[in-house]
Amino acid sequence: MAGKIPQQFIDDILSRTDIVELIDARVTLKKAGKDFQACCPFHGEKTPSFTVSQSKQFYHCFGCGAHGTAIGFLMEYDNLDFVEAIHELADTLSLEVPREDGGTQQRPSTNTKALFSLTGQANDFYQKQLREHPQKDKAVDYLKGRGLSGQIAKRFAIGFCADEWRAIQTALGSDEHLREQLVEVGLLIKKSANDYYDRFRHRIMFPIRDLRGRVIGFGGRVLSDDTPKYLNSPETPLFHKGKELYGFYEACQSNRNLSQVIVVEGYMDVVALAQHGITYAVATLGTATSGEHIERLFRKVDDIVFCFDGDRAGRDAAWRALENALPTLREGRQIRFLFLPDGEDPDTLVRKEGNERFNQRITQANTLSQYLFDHLSTDVDASSIDGRARLAEATKPLLKKLPQGTFQQMMIAELAQRTRIDVNLLSVDISGDTVKQTQINQRQQATITQRGPSLVRKAITVLLHRPNLVTAATDTSWLKDIDQAGIVLLLDLLELLRQQPHLSTGGILEHWRDTEHGRHLAKLAAQPALLESEALAAEWDDALTRLKSAASEAQLERLEERDRLGIANNDEKAELKRRYQELGQRKD
């Protein structure tokens, strides 16, 4: 496996990329004072609230809250993942992307690009066959019978392959090298040295696209009694069935501010829901929903609804999805479960009862907590001690999978209520901490916050607006003596900027991408600079002076406490005496 992309390289390409130029190539920007503005590309608006700062190399929308660096913009606007965005920026600078193992990883090689070209050509061919092939009528009648319009078929690029053994190789070329590439992407099967035949025959063709819209594989629905009814592309350099989601690209394209997805089981379910205005459905490709599927979805949305048939197989699949989802849950994320009536699937049900009723079902879907406890409570007599003990023992391993935090504590509290077990005992067993201690920690944090993190916040904000001020702070080791919210972040920020004093605001934020530090810094960076550069320098000096005074007072309090308890060593006693003498001289 290739090593990670070095942080130094990421810093370098960000410093060499002009975010204004990058965004202006996609969204027309207009000068507005020191910054640039546009109507936000991530939500509909008539008055511009999307601001791009050239000095900070950072964008922020005051309407929907979207914000980030050049990398973040490419990820959101061009539907790239992090590594793809790095490659995109590196391409514009004619750079190869290095790896920490000493090698380099270039953009997809010519061979990979050729494979994408082939899948794209095949997709065009299948769509043309649906329009022109003499055998098309059966395919067209099937799609019309499922209630699909030509517009929806076009949106999902649905095609058709005839009952022929060599149609795709005849259409795309039959030289040996090309046929080997068609085998590589799963479109041909090699029978012998010079004998190849089409994998897909007499099927409705559903292209599977990545978030950039590139065709990575196909699913085919048979139009005869042959088996299997649905056939997917095999594993290829482009297609990994256990990671991909059908319809995810189309959902993102139809909903620029996608906030919810419904996960269904089949191609036709996705397409039929879209036909009825539910344009945010995706499907796994014949595999169980994995943690990787869920994490991919949570990078785009905060609300996932799993939709399953109400039969035994559907409920078993739902439970596997729940188990895989637990480690991914944290505050702000929601998972719900929708079970359909027996004998129905999303395709048949939405055609039978329409958009409004189906949307009501989605709204009324069970929360993860409801489903988990209801499922485990089945056949358990909660009125008996034995039954409650069984429920507790069955639930605890699942709650241990949850990340520690508010949601886990609420689930523990719910279990405590259902089993009548002391919540503190359950909390110790599950999360290794007690609710009481958690509440104490929260009160302590609130006290620290109330005590005044404003100076620390001010120092961090000033540094974000003008990172080069770090050169004016040669020794800040005394900051470690301060017990205020945000002090760790300030120390980390100072250390980073001492190592790389030329980082922009955007460069700073990339160091803490997808972390709590990063989210806090992004909020501060989004605030407009209320002061000019010279005033910011004075504000920085004032913050440091006052923080140093606070550190001195805190250190004195600790020395006095140790002396009062009789545990101060000789050095500490001497330092305390020196402090008293210094204070006495100041009073004189």
Backbone hydrogen bonds, N-H to C=O, Kabsch-Sander energy under -0.5 kcal/mol:
donor,donor_aa,acceptor,acceptor_aa,energy
9,F,6,P,-0.5
10,I,6,P,-1.6
11,D,7,Q,-2.8
12,D,8,Q,-2.0
13,I,9,F,-2.6
14,L,10,I,-1.9
15,S,11,D,-2.2
16,R,12,D,-1.4
17,T,13,I,-0.6
17,T,14,L,-0.7
19,I,17,T,-0.8
22,L,18,D,-2.3
23,I,19,I,-2.7
24,D,20,V,-2.6
25,A,21,E,-1.2
26,R,23,I,-1.9
27,V,23,I,-3.6
30,K,37,Q,-2.5
32,A,35,D,-3.3
35,D,32,A,-1.6
36,F,52,V,-2.2
37,Q,30,K,-3.0
38,A,50,F,-1.6
43,H,40,C,-0.6
49,S,38,A,-0.6
50,F,38,A,-1.8
51,T,49,S,-0.6
51,T,60,H,-3.2
52,V,36,F,-2.9
53,S,58,F,-3.0
54,Q,52,V,-0.6
57,Q,53,S,-1.4
58,F,53,S,-1.4
59,Y,68,G,-2.6
60,H,51,T,-2.6
61,C,66,A,-2.7
62,F,49,S,-2.5
62,F,60,H,-0.6
65,G,61,C,-1.4
68,G,59,Y,-1.9
73,F,69,T,-2.6
74,L,70,A,-2.0
75,M,71,I,-2.1
76,E,72,G,-2.3
77,Y,73,F,-3.4
78,D,73,F,-0.5
78,D,74,L,-1.6
80,L,74,L,-0.9
85,A,81,D,-2.3
86,I,82,F,-2.0
87,H,83,V,-2.3
88,E,84,E,-2.3
89,L,85,A,-2.2
90,A,86,I,-2.7
91,D,87,H,-2.6
92,T,88,E,-1.6
93,L,89,L,-1.1
94,S,91,D,-1.5
95,L,90,A,-2.7
97,V,105,Q,-0.8
99,R,103,G,-2.7
100,E,4,K,-2.5
102,G,99,R,-2.0
105,Q,97,V,-3.9
106,Q,104,T,-0.5
113,K,109,S,-2.9
114,A,110,T,-2.2
115,L,111,N,-1.9
116,F,112,T,-2.4
117,S,113,K,-2.2
118,L,114,A,-2.0
119,T,115,L,-2.3
120,G,116,F,-2.2
121,Q,117,S,-2.4
122,A,118,L,-2.7
123,N,119,T,-2.1
124,D,120,G,-2.1
125,F,121,Q,-2.4
126,Y,122,A,-2.6
127,Q,123,N,-2.1
128,K,124,D,-2.1
129,Q,125,F,-2.3
130,L,126,Y,-1.6
131,R,127,Q,-1.0
131,R,128,K,-0.5
132,E,128,K,-2.4
133,H,129,Q,-1.9
136,K,133,H,-2.2
138,K,135,Q,-0.8
139,A,135,Q,-0.6
140,V,136,K,-2.8
141,D,137,D,-2.9
142,Y,138,K,-1.9
143,L,139,A,-2.3
144,K,140,V,-2.6
145,G,141,D,-2.5
146,R,142,Y,-1.2
147,G,144,K,-1.9
148,L,143,L,-2.2
153,A,149,S,-2.2
154,K,150,G,-2.1
155,R,151,Q,-2.3
156,F,152,I,-2.2
157,A,154,K,-1.1
158,I,153,A,-2.6
159,G,205,M,-2.7
160,F,126,Y,-1.8
161,C,203,R,-2.4
164,E,162,A,-2.3
170,T,166,R,-1.5
171,A,167,A,-2.1
172,L,168,I,-2.3
173,G,169,Q,-1.6
179,R,175,D,-2.4
180,E,176,E,-2.1
181,Q,177,H,-1.8
182,L,178,L,-2.1
183,V,179,R,-1.9
184,E,180,E,-2.0
185,V,181,Q,-1.7
186,G,183,V,-1.4
187,L,182,L,-2.4
188,L,182,L,-1.4
189,I,197,Y,-2.7
191,K,189,I,-0.7
191,K,195,D,-2.8
192,S,195,D,-1.5
195,D,192,S,-1.0
196,Y,194,N,-0.6
197,Y,189,I,-2.2
198,D,165,W,-3.2
199,R,187,L,-2.4
201,R,199,R,-0.5
202,H,162,A,-1.5
203,R,161,C,-1.3
204,I,221,R,-2.8
205,M,159,G,-2.3
206,F,204,I,-0.5
206,F,219,G,-3.4
208,I,217,G,-3.1
209,R,207,P,-0.6
210,D,214,R,-2.3
213,G,210,D,-2.4
216,I,208,I,-2.9
216,I,214,R,-0.5
217,G,208,I,-1.3
219,G,206,F,-2.1
220,G,231,L,-2.9
221,R,204,I,-2.5
222,V,220,G,-0.6
222,V,229,K,-2.8
223,L,202,H,-2.1
231,L,220,G,-2.3
233,S,218,F,-1.9
236,T,239,F,-2.4
243,K,240,H,-2.3
244,E,240,H,-1.2
246,Y,283,A,-2.8
248,F,245,L,-1.2
251,A,247,G,-2.4
252,C,248,F,-2.2
253,Q,249,Y,-2.2
254,S,250,E,-2.1
255,N,251,A,-1.4
258,L,255,N,-1.3
261,V,303,D,-1.9
262,I,280,Y,-1.9
263,V,305,V,-3.1
264,V,262,I,-0.6
264,V,282,V,-3.1
270,V,266,G,-1.7
271,V,267,Y,-2.3
272,A,268,M,-2.9
273,L,269,D,-2.2
274,A,270,V,-2.0
275,Q,271,V,-2.2
276,H,272,A,-1.1
276,H,273,L,-0.6
277,G,274,A,-1.9
278,I,273,L,-2.9
279,T,277,G,-1.1
282,V,262,I,-2.2
283,A,246,Y,-2.0
284,T,264,V,-1.0
285,L,241,K,-0.5
285,L,244,E,-0.5
286,G,284,T,-1.2
294,I,290,S,-2.1
295,E,291,G,-2.6
296,R,292,E,-2.2
297,L,293,H,-2.0
298,F,294,I,-2.6
299,R,295,E,-1.1
300,K,297,L,-1.8
301,V,297,L,-2.4
302,D,259,S,-1.4
303,D,259,S,-1.2
304,I,334,Q,-2.6
305,V,261,V,-2.6
306,F,304,I,-0.5
306,F,336,R,-3.0
307,C,263,V,-3.0
307,C,305,V,-0.5
308,F,306,F,-0.5
308,F,338,L,-2.6
310,G,340,L,-0.5
315,R,311,D,-2.2
316,D,312,R,-2.3
317,A,313,A,-2.2
318,A,314,G,-2.0
319,W,315,R,-2.1
320,R,316,D,-1.9
321,A,317,A,-2.0
322,L,318,A,-2.4
323,E,319,W,-2.4
324,N,320,R,-2.0
325,A,321,A,-1.5
326,L,322,L,-1.6
328,T,325,A,-1.8
329,L,325,A,-0.6
329,L,326,L,-1.3
333,R,330,R,-2.2
334,Q,302,D,-2.7
336,R,304,I,-2.6
337,F,366,N,-3.0
338,L,306,F,-3.4
339,F,337,F,-0.5
340,L,308,F,-2.4
344,E,341,P,-2.0
349,L,345,D,-2.8
350,V,346,P,-2.3
351,R,347,D,-1.3
352,K,348,T,-1.6
353,E,349,L,-2.9
354,G,350,V,-1.8
357,R,353,E,-0.6
358,F,354,G,-1.7
359,N,355,N,-2.7
360,Q,356,E,-1.7
361,R,357,R,-1.7
362,I,358,F,-1.9
363,T,359,N,-2.5
364,Q,360,Q,-2.0
365,A,362,I,-1.4
366,N,337,F,-2.1
368,L,335,I,-1.7
371,Y,367,T,-2.6
372,L,368,L,-2.9
373,F,369,S,-2.4
374,D,370,Q,-2.6
375,H,371,Y,-2.6
376,L,372,L,-2.2
377,S,373,F,-1.6
378,T,374,D,-0.6
378,T,375,H,-0.8
380,V,377,S,-2.1
382,A,380,V,-1.2
384,S,381,D,-1.8
388,R,384,S,-2.2
389,A,385,I,-2.4
390,R,386,D,-2.2
391,L,387,G,-2.2
392,A,388,R,-2.3
393,E,389,A,-2.4
394,A,390,R,-2.0
395,T,391,L,-1.8
396,K,392,A,-2.4
398,L,395,T,-0.8
399,L,395,T,-2.1
400,K,396,K,-1.8
401,K,397,P,-0.5
401,K,398,L,-1.1
402,L,399,L,-0.9
409,Q,405,G,-2.2
410,M,406,T,-2.3
411,M,407,F,-2.2
412,I,408,Q,-2.4
413,A,409,Q,-2.3
414,E,410,M,-2.0
415,L,411,M,-2.2
416,A,412,I,-2.6
417,Q,413,A,-2.1
418,R,414,E,-2.1
419,T,415,L,-2.3
420,R,416,A,-1.8
421,I,416,A,-0.9
426,L,422,D,-2.0
427,S,423,V,-2.4
428,V,424,N,-2.2
429,D,425,L,-2.0
430,I,426,L,-2.5
431,S,427,S,-2.4
432,G,427,S,-0.9
432,G,428,V,-0.8
433,D,427,S,-1.1
438,T,434,T,-2.4
439,Q,435,V,-2.8
440,I,436,K,-2.3
441,N,437,Q,-2.8
442,Q,438,T,-2.4
443,R,439,Q,-2.4
444,Q,440,I,-2.8
445,Q,441,N,-2.5
446,A,442,Q,-2.3
447,T,443,R,-2.5
448,I,444,Q,-2.6
449,T,445,Q,-2.5
450,Q,446,A,-2.8
451,R,447,T,-2.2
452,G,448,I,-0.6
452,G,449,T,-1.1
455,L,452,G,-0.5
457,R,453,P,-3.1
458,K,454,S,-2.6
459,A,455,L,-2.4
460,I,456,V,-2.5
461,T,457,R,-2.6
462,V,458,K,-2.6
463,L,459,A,-2.1
464,L,460,I,-2.1
465,H,461,T,-1.9
466,R,462,V,-2.2
469,L,466,R,-1.9
470,V,467,P,-1.8
471,T,468,N,-1.5
472,A,469,L,-1.9
473,A,470,V,-1.6
474,T,472,A,-0.6
479,L,476,T,-2.0
480,K,477,S,-1.7
481,D,478,W,-1.8
482,I,479,L,-1.9
484,Q,482,I,-0.8
487,I,484,Q,-1.8
490,L,486,G,-2.2
491,L,487,I,-2.4
492,D,488,V,-2.5
493,L,489,L,-2.5
494,L,490,L,-2.4
495,E,491,L,-2.2
496,L,492,D,-2.4
497,L,493,L,-2.4
498,R,494,L,-2.0
499,Q,495,E,-1.6
500,Q,496,L,-2.1
503,L,500,Q,-1.7
506,G,56,K,-2.5
508,I,504,S,-2.1
509,L,505,T,-2.3
510,E,506,G,-1.8
511,H,507,G,-0.8
511,H,508,I,-1.0
512,W,508,I,-0.6
512,W,509,L,-1.2
513,R,510,E,-1.2
515,T,512,W,-1.4
518,G,512,W,-0.5
519,R,515,T,-2.1
520,H,516,E,-2.1
521,L,517,H,-2.8
522,A,518,G,-2.4
523,K,519,R,-1.5
524,L,520,H,-1.7
525,A,521,L,-3.0
526,A,522,A,-1.7
527,Q,523,K,-0.5
527,Q,524,L,-1.0
530,L,528,P,-0.6
536,L,532,E,-2.2
537,A,533,S,-1.6
538,A,534,E,-1.6
539,E,535,A,-2.4
540,W,536,L,-2.3
541,D,537,A,-2.2
542,D,538,A,-2.3
543,A,539,E,-2.3
544,L,540,W,-2.4
545,T,541,D,-2.4
546,R,542,D,-2.3
547,L,543,A,-2.3
548,K,544,L,-2.6
549,S,545,T,-1.7
550,A,546,R,-2.0
551,A,547,L,-2.5
552,S,548,K,-2.2
553,E,549,S,-2.1
554,A,550,A,-2.3
555,Q,551,A,-2.4
556,L,552,S,-2.2
557,E,553,E,-2.3
558,R,554,A,-1.9
559,L,555,Q,-2.3
560,E,556,L,-2.5
561,E,557,E,-2.1
562,R,558,R,-2.4
563,D,559,L,-2.3
564,R,560,E,-2.5
565,L,561,E,-1.9
566,G,562,R,-0.6
566,G,563,D,-0.7
567,I,562,R,-2.5
568,A,562,R,-0.9
573,K,569,N,-2.4
574,A,570,N,-2.6
575,E,571,D,-2.4
576,L,572,E,-2.3
577,K,573,K,-2.3
578,R,574,A,-2.3
579,R,575,E,-2.3
580,Y,576,L,-2.3
581,Q,577,K,-2.5
582,E,578,R,-2.4
583,L,579,R,-2.6
584,G,580,Y,-2.5
585,Q,581,Q,-2.3
586,R,582,E,-1.9
587,K,583,L,-2.0
588,D,584,G,-1.9
